[in-house]
Amino acid sequence: MTTQQCLTKLSKKSLTIACAESISGGALAFECVRHAGASKVFKGGIIAYHPEIKIRQLGISRQDITAYGIVSAEIAVQMAQSIRTLYQADIGLATTGNAGPSTQEGVGRREAWIAIVTPDTTITKHLVFERETRLQAIKKTVDTTYQKLLETI
């Protein structure tokens, strides 16, 4: 329901979105486009699952990845800013994280960072997955992203 509410509100305000996804692996885009009317607001997205794609496609610097970590608020914000610019969207959404069961080198826990970038504001949200399965962690990331978007717009 939240995603449909987002689409309705975005459409009424003539706003567009684009997404850069890592942990969600395309689920954020799918959750949007499965609803009728998504084409009015959704411009597209990139699945930047591997760090090299974040670097080559989104322009995230290796230095920032080293400094902040691939799973960080700073990288999520840069991903959202980049996708917003690349797709000329009003709002950029981004997810980065570890759904488990294993974690990436240098990241000791299963977690995600969500970023939402608009012309006026930048919002981040940190999630920690303790008991969730991999699929539950991904779903929680997607659901939380749309909930935060609804609160933002």
C-alpha positions as CSV (number, residue, x, y, z in Angstrom):
1,M,0.0,0.0,0.0
2,T,2.8,2.4,0.9
3,T,4.3,2.2,-2.6
4,Q,1.0,3.0,-4.3
5,Q,0.5,5.9,-1.9
6,C,4.0,7.2,-2.9
7,L,3.1,6.9,-6.6
8,T,-0.1,8.7,-6.2
9,K,1.5,11.5,-4.2
10,L,4.5,11.8,-6.6
11,S,2.1,11.9,-9.6
12,K,-0.1,14.6,-8.0
13,K,3.1,16.7,-7.4
14,S,4.5,15.9,-10.9
15,L,7.7,14.5,-9.3
16,T,9.9,11.8,-10.7
17,I,12.2,9.2,-9.0
18,A,15.1,7.1,-10.0
19,C,16.9,4.5,-8.0
20,A,20.4,3.1,-7.5
21,E,20.3,-0.3,-5.8
22,S,22.8,-2.6,-4.2
23,I,21.3,-4.7,-1.4
24,S,17.9,-4.6,-2.9
25,G,19.1,-5.9,-6.3
26,G,16.3,-4.5,-8.4
27,A,13.5,-5.1,-5.8
28,L,13.1,-1.3,-5.3
29,A,12.4,-0.8,-9.0
30,F,10.2,-3.8,-9.2
31,E,8.1,-2.8,-6.2
32,C,7.5,0.5,-8.0
33,V,6.8,-0.7,-11.6
34,R,4.4,-3.5,-10.5
35,H,1.9,-0.8,-9.8
36,A,-0.2,0.8,-12.7
37,G,0.8,4.4,-13.3
38,A,4.5,3.9,-12.4
39,S,5.6,5.2,-15.8
40,K,4.4,8.7,-14.8
41,V,6.9,8.9,-12.0
42,F,9.6,6.2,-12.3
43,K,12.5,7.1,-14.7
44,G,14.6,4.0,-14.1
45,G,17.5,2.7,-12.1
46,I,20.8,1.0,-11.9
47,I,21.6,-2.2,-9.9
48,A,25.1,-1.3,-8.7
49,Y,25.6,-4.6,-6.8
50,H,29.4,-4.8,-7.3
51,P,31.6,-1.9,-6.1
52,E,33.1,-1.5,-9.6
53,I,29.6,-0.6,-10.9
54,K,29.2,2.0,-8.2
55,I,32.5,3.4,-9.3
56,R,32.0,3.2,-13.1
57,Q,28.3,3.8,-13.5
58,L,27.6,6.1,-10.5
59,G,30.9,7.9,-10.2
60,I,31.5,6.9,-6.6
61,S,35.2,7.3,-5.8
62,R,37.4,4.5,-4.6
63,Q,38.8,6.8,-2.0
64,D,35.3,7.4,-0.5
65,I,34.6,3.7,-0.5
66,T,37.8,3.1,1.4
67,A,37.2,6.0,3.8
68,Y,33.6,5.4,4.6
69,G,33.0,1.7,3.6
70,I,30.8,0.4,0.9
71,V,27.9,0.1,3.3
72,S,27.6,3.6,4.7
73,A,25.4,6.6,4.8
74,E,28.0,8.6,2.8
75,I,28.0,6.1,-0.1
76,A,24.2,5.7,-0.1
77,V,23.9,9.5,-0.3
78,Q,26.4,9.7,-3.2
79,M,24.5,6.9,-5.0
80,A,21.2,8.7,-4.6
81,Q,22.7,12.0,-5.7
82,S,24.3,10.4,-8.7
83,I,21.2,8.5,-9.9
84,R,19.1,11.7,-9.5
85,T,21.6,13.6,-11.7
86,L,22.1,10.8,-14.3
87,Y,18.3,10.3,-14.8
88,Q,17.4,13.9,-14.3
89,A,14.9,12.8,-11.7
90,D,13.4,15.0,-8.9
91,I,14.3,12.4,-6.3
92,G,17.1,9.9,-6.1
93,L,16.7,6.7,-4.0
94,A,19.6,4.4,-3.0
95,T,20.2,1.3,-1.0
96,T,23.5,-0.3,0.0
97,G,24.1,-3.1,2.5
98,N,24.6,-6.7,3.4
99,A,21.5,-9.0,3.5
100,G,23.5,-12.0,4.7
101,P,23.9,-14.6,5.6
102,S,27.6,-13.7,5.2
103,T,29.0,-10.1,5.2
104,Q,31.4,-8.3,3.0
105,E,35.0,-7.8,4.0
106,G,35.3,-5.0,6.4
107,V,31.7,-5.1,7.4
108,G,31.0,-7.1,10.5
109,R,27.2,-7.1,10.5
110,R,24.2,-7.5,8.3
111,E,22.9,-4.0,7.7
112,A,21.6,-1.5,5.1
113,W,21.8,2.2,4.5
114,I,19.0,4.0,2.6
115,A,19.3,7.4,1.1
116,I,16.7,9.7,-0.4
117,V,17.9,12.9,-2.1
118,T,15.5,15.7,-3.2
119,P,16.3,19.2,-4.4
120,D,15.8,20.4,-0.8
121,T,16.8,17.6,1.5
122,T,18.8,14.5,2.1
123,I,17.5,11.7,4.3
124,T,19.3,8.6,5.4
125,K,18.1,5.6,7.4
126,H,20.2,2.8,8.9
127,L,18.8,-0.7,9.3
128,V,20.3,-3.6,11.2
129,F,19.2,-7.2,10.4
130,E,19.5,-9.5,13.4
131,R,17.0,-12.3,12.9
132,E,15.7,-11.6,9.4
133,T,16.4,-14.0,6.6
134,R,18.1,-12.7,3.4
135,L,14.8,-12.1,1.7
136,Q,13.3,-10.5,4.8
137,A,16.2,-8.1,5.0
138,I,15.7,-7.1,1.3
139,K,12.0,-6.7,1.8
140,K,12.5,-4.6,4.9
141,T,15.0,-2.4,3.0
142,V,12.5,-1.8,0.2
143,D,9.5,-1.3,2.5
144,T,11.5,1.2,4.6
145,T,12.7,3.1,1.6
146,Y,9.1,3.7,0.3
147,Q,7.9,4.5,3.9
148,K,10.7,7.1,4.2
149,L,9.9,8.5,0.7
150,L,6.2,8.8,1.6
151,E,7.2,10.8,4.8
152,T,9.5,13.0,2.7
153,I,7.2,14.0,-0.1
